Amino acid sequence: MASTETRKMVLAAAAACEDKKAEDTRVLELDPADSGFTDFFLITSAANDRQAQAIGDEIELCLKREFATYPHSVEGRKQGEWILMDYVDFVVHIFLAEKRAFYDLERLWKSARPVDLEELKEALKEKTLAARKKTASKKTVPAKRAAAQAKKKAAGARSTASEKKGSPPSRPKKK
């Protein structure tokens, strides 16, 4: 199962593709039984080799800035026909249109589940909200204990202060 961090990185990489006008960007979630080496493929196309290189540079820069991560390896950057960027948990494939049609990774990995980017965003929101609820419930219990301890200390400080003055402790008023 892919981590939330991996899903965020895939979304950031897809956004970087969109920023550089990549075409036909798709995300495939690979079946763990078929592929033990990565969780996702991000596959996109470029109009020419310069655009492919620019898309690769943008993805690398974006993930470096936002997640402080670099690709484990990069292949094909100089030629720009098929750039492969291996981030271990996901792999980015940037193709020229003709090379993408020739290799047809979507057909080759037909057991992979196509992931809609909006669906991925929604799943991340749900996981984030669930994590926040867990964290909030854990924080309220210690906060309640701290408040109770503070009340005890304040009550103890008032009673010792009144004893030092020599005045009798205050009594509740009768109705």
Helices and strands as residue ranges (DSSP letters): H 4-19, E 23-29, E 40-46, H 49-67, E 73-75, E 82-86, E 90-96, H 97-103, H 105-108, E 113-115, H 117-165
